Amino acid sequence: MKRFFVCSLSVTLAAAGLSGCANMTETQRGTATGAGVGAAAGAVIGGITRGGRGAAAGAAIGGALGAGGGYLWSQRMQQQKQAMEQATKGTGVAVTQTQDNQLKLEIPSDISFATGRYDIQPNFAPILDRFAGTLRDNPVTNVNIVGHTDSTGSDAINDPLSVNRASSTRNYLTARGVAANRINVNGMGSRQPIADNNTDAGRAKNRRVEIFVAEAAPPVPPPGSAPAPAAKPY
């Protein structure tokens, strides 16, 4: 518990990674990061509302909220990340863990969709097949698929195209046994570029689909509430 607190504090003060927590699991590091962020917010709120005397109490409450709120990076999430890293190795797909503990797959257009189209290309299908399998194995997660375009063309063209790309990805996954109510789709058109739209290479990077997978952390009971009863053995 002491090591967990020190790790959380180091994130709060320095935001310099978890170099002092090398022996912690991915789940522990994710929880410690959330606790550190929550502790910082709680300390600030406590200091303001109680003239500085409430900083310590605020940090404790904030740490608990940060550790238990938002998304959880569980062992299942880590295994899913490793599976997708293996499945997409050498394809150009980026597989990362976001700061808020979501698994992110960034799929460029030369893999996922042809220019101006939203039908899934053959080299994207094997990646989605493997991805669907990891989702079936981890049914507690939810998926958000976001389509993007480059700046070529008007919003009247790009906005529906980006949504259609996300919808095509969702439809492919649901056809392979992933429940539709787990998947949300959205299209950003050309409004979130990650590269320069003035070059061919930049526009190619901006034509992409991003897939986010999240496992919701259990809610944190309010301070002073009774703990939840232990599950009965069966």
C-alpha positions as CSV (number, residue, x, y, z in Angstrom):
1,M,0.0,0.0,0.0
2,K,2.9,2.4,0.8
3,R,4.5,1.7,-2.6
4,F,1.2,2.4,-4.3
5,F,0.9,5.8,-2.5
6,V,4.4,6.8,-3.4
7,C,3.9,5.8,-7.0
8,S,0.7,7.8,-7.2
9,L,2.4,10.8,-5.6
10,S,5.2,10.7,-8.1
11,V,2.7,10.8,-11.0
12,T,1.0,13.7,-9.3
13,L,4.1,15.8,-8.7
14,A,6.2,15.1,-11.7
15,A,4.0,13.4,-14.4
16,A,7.2,11.7,-15.4
17,G,5.9,8.1,-15.8
18,L,6.1,5.3,-13.3
19,S,9.8,4.8,-13.1
20,G,9.6,4.1,-9.4
21,C,7.0,1.4,-10.0
22,A,8.9,-1.0,-12.3
23,N,7.7,-4.0,-10.4
24,M,4.0,-3.2,-10.7
25,T,1.7,-4.8,-13.1
26,E,0.0,-2.9,-15.9
27,T,-3.2,-2.9,-13.9
28,Q,-1.5,-1.5,-10.8
29,R,0.3,1.2,-12.8
30,G,-3.0,2.2,-14.5
31,T,-4.7,2.4,-11.1
32,A,-1.8,4.3,-9.6
33,T,-1.9,6.8,-12.4
34,G,-5.6,7.4,-11.9
35,A,-5.0,7.7,-8.1
36,G,-2.3,10.3,-8.7
37,V,-4.4,12.4,-10.9
38,G,-7.3,12.2,-8.6
39,A,-5.1,13.0,-5.6
40,A,-3.9,16.1,-7.3
41,A,-7.4,17.3,-8.1
42,G,-8.6,16.5,-4.6
43,A,-5.7,18.3,-3.0
44,V,-6.4,21.4,-5.0
45,I,-10.1,21.4,-4.2
46,G,-9.4,20.7,-0.5
47,G,-6.9,23.5,-0.3
48,I,-9.3,26.0,-1.9
49,T,-12.4,25.0,0.1
50,R,-10.7,24.7,3.5
51,G,-7.9,27.3,3.2
52,G,-5.2,24.7,2.7
53,R,-6.1,22.6,5.7
54,G,-8.2,20.3,3.6
55,A,-5.5,19.4,1.0
56,A,-4.5,16.1,2.6
57,A,-8.1,15.0,3.0
58,G,-8.9,16.1,-0.5
59,A,-6.0,14.2,-1.8
60,A,-7.1,11.0,-0.1
61,I,-10.6,11.3,-1.5
62,G,-9.4,12.3,-4.9
63,G,-7.0,9.4,-5.0
64,A,-9.8,7.0,-4.3
65,L,-11.9,8.5,-7.0
66,G,-9.1,8.4,-9.5
67,A,-8.2,4.8,-8.8
68,G,-11.7,3.6,-9.2
69,G,-13.3,5.9,-11.7
70,G,-13.0,6.1,-15.5
71,Y,-11.5,3.1,-17.2
72,L,-9.6,0.1,-15.9
73,W,-6.5,-1.4,-17.5
74,S,-7.0,-5.0,-16.4
75,Q,-5.0,-8.1,-17.2
76,R,-7.6,-8.8,-19.9
77,M,-7.0,-5.5,-21.5
78,Q,-3.2,-6.0,-21.5
79,Q,-3.7,-9.4,-23.0
80,Q,-6.0,-7.9,-25.7
81,K,-3.3,-5.3,-26.5
82,Q,-0.7,-7.9,-26.8
83,A,-2.9,-10.0,-29.1
84,M,-3.6,-7.1,-31.4
85,E,0.1,-6.1,-31.4
86,Q,0.9,-9.6,-32.7
87,A,-2.0,-9.6,-35.2
88,T,-1.0,-6.2,-36.7
89,K,2.7,-6.6,-36.6
90,G,4.3,-5.2,-39.8
91,T,1.0,-3.8,-41.1
92,G,1.3,-0.1,-40.1
93,V,-1.5,-0.3,-37.5
94,A,-0.6,1.5,-34.3
95,V,-1.7,-0.3,-31.1
96,T,-1.4,1.8,-27.9
97,Q,-2.7,2.4,-24.4
98,T,-4.2,5.9,-24.0
99,Q,-3.6,8.0,-20.8
100,D,-7.2,7.2,-19.7
101,N,-6.6,3.4,-20.0
102,Q,-8.2,2.7,-23.3
103,L,-6.8,0.4,-25.9
104,K,-6.4,2.3,-29.2
105,L,-6.0,0.9,-32.7
106,E,-5.1,3.5,-35.4
107,I,-5.7,2.1,-38.8
108,P,-4.4,4.1,-41.8
109,S,-6.4,4.3,-45.0
110,D,-4.0,2.2,-47.1
111,I,-5.0,-0.7,-44.9
112,S,-8.7,0.0,-44.1
113,F,-10.3,1.9,-46.9
114,A,-9.6,3.2,-50.4
115,T,-9.6,6.9,-51.0
116,G,-13.2,8.2,-51.0
117,R,-14.7,4.8,-50.2
118,Y,-15.9,3.0,-47.1
119,D,-16.0,-0.6,-48.1
120,I,-13.4,-2.6,-46.1
121,Q,-10.3,-3.6,-48.1
122,P,-9.1,-7.3,-48.1
123,N,-5.9,-6.6,-46.1
124,F,-8.1,-5.0,-43.3
125,A,-10.3,-8.1,-42.9
126,P,-7.8,-10.4,-41.2
127,I,-7.0,-7.7,-38.6
128,L,-10.7,-7.2,-37.9
129,D,-11.2,-11.0,-37.7
130,R,-8.6,-11.2,-34.9
131,F,-9.9,-8.1,-33.2
132,A,-13.4,-9.6,-33.2
133,G,-12.0,-12.6,-31.5
134,T,-10.4,-10.6,-28.7
135,L,-13.7,-8.7,-28.2
136,R,-15.7,-12.0,-27.9
137,D,-13.1,-13.2,-25.3
138,N,-13.5,-10.0,-23.3
139,P,-17.2,-9.2,-23.3
140,V,-17.1,-6.6,-20.5
141,T,-15.4,-4.0,-22.8
142,N,-17.1,-1.4,-25.0
143,V,-15.9,-0.1,-28.4
144,N,-15.9,3.3,-29.9
145,I,-15.0,3.6,-33.6
146,V,-14.1,7.0,-35.1
147,G,-13.7,7.6,-38.8
148,H,-11.6,10.5,-40.2
149,T,-10.8,12.0,-43.6
150,D,-8.3,14.4,-45.1
151,S,-9.3,17.9,-46.0
152,T,-9.9,17.2,-49.6
153,G,-13.6,17.9,-50.4
154,S,-16.3,19.6,-48.4
155,D,-17.7,18.7,-45.0
156,A,-20.9,17.6,-46.9
157,I,-18.7,14.8,-48.4
158,N,-16.2,14.2,-45.6
159,D,-18.6,14.0,-42.6
160,P,-20.8,11.2,-43.9
161,L,-17.8,9.4,-45.4
162,S,-16.1,9.3,-42.0
163,V,-19.3,8.0,-40.3
164,N,-19.7,5.3,-43.1
165,R,-16.2,4.1,-42.5
166,A,-16.8,3.7,-38.8
167,S,-20.1,2.0,-39.5
168,S,-18.6,-0.4,-42.0
169,T,-16.0,-1.4,-39.4
170,R,-18.8,-1.9,-36.8
171,N,-20.9,-4.0,-39.2
172,Y,-17.9,-6.3,-40.0
173,L,-17.4,-6.9,-36.2
174,T,-21.1,-7.6,-35.5
175,A,-21.2,-10.0,-38.4
176,R,-18.5,-11.9,-36.5
177,G,-20.3,-12.2,-33.2
178,V,-19.6,-8.9,-31.4
179,A,-22.8,-7.5,-29.9
180,A,-23.9,-4.3,-31.7
181,N,-24.8,-2.6,-28.4
182,R,-21.2,-2.7,-27.4
183,I,-20.1,-0.6,-30.3
184,N,-20.5,3.1,-30.8
185,V,-19.6,4.9,-34.1
186,N,-18.7,8.4,-34.8
187,G,-17.3,10.4,-37.7
188,M,-15.0,13.5,-37.4
189,G,-14.7,14.3,-41.1
190,S,-11.5,16.3,-41.5
191,R,-11.6,18.1,-38.2
192,Q,-9.0,16.1,-36.3
193,P,-5.9,15.8,-38.6
194,I,-2.8,14.2,-37.2
195,A,-0.6,15.3,-40.2
196,D,-0.2,18.1,-42.7
197,N,-3.1,18.1,-45.2
198,N,-0.9,20.1,-47.6
199,T,1.1,17.0,-48.6
200,D,0.1,13.7,-50.1
201,A,1.8,11.8,-47.2
202,G,0.0,13.9,-44.6
203,R,-3.4,13.5,-46.2
204,A,-2.8,9.7,-46.3
205,K,-2.2,9.7,-42.6
206,N,-5.3,11.7,-41.9
207,R,-7.5,9.2,-43.8
208,R,-7.9,6.7,-41.0
209,V,-10.1,4.9,-38.6
210,E,-9.4,4.9,-34.8
211,I,-10.8,2.1,-32.6
212,F,-11.0,2.6,-28.9
213,V,-11.7,-0.3,-26.4
214,A,-12.5,0.5,-22.8
215,E,-13.3,-1.5,-19.7
216,A,-15.2,0.6,-17.2
217,A,-13.8,0.6,-13.7
218,P,-16.2,-0.2,-10.9
219,P,-17.8,2.8,-9.2
220,V,-16.2,4.1,-6.0
221,P,-18.6,4.4,-3.1
222,P,-18.8,7.8,-1.5
223,P,-16.6,8.4,1.6
224,G,-18.1,7.0,4.8
225,S,-20.4,4.6,3.0
226,A,-20.6,1.0,4.1
227,P,-18.5,-1.5,2.0
228,A,-20.4,-3.7,-0.4
229,P,-21.3,-7.1,1.1
230,A,-19.0,-10.0,0.1
231,A,-20.2,-12.3,-2.6
232,K,-21.7,-15.5,-1.3
233,P,-19.9,-18.7,-2.2
234,Y,-21.7,-21.1,-4.5
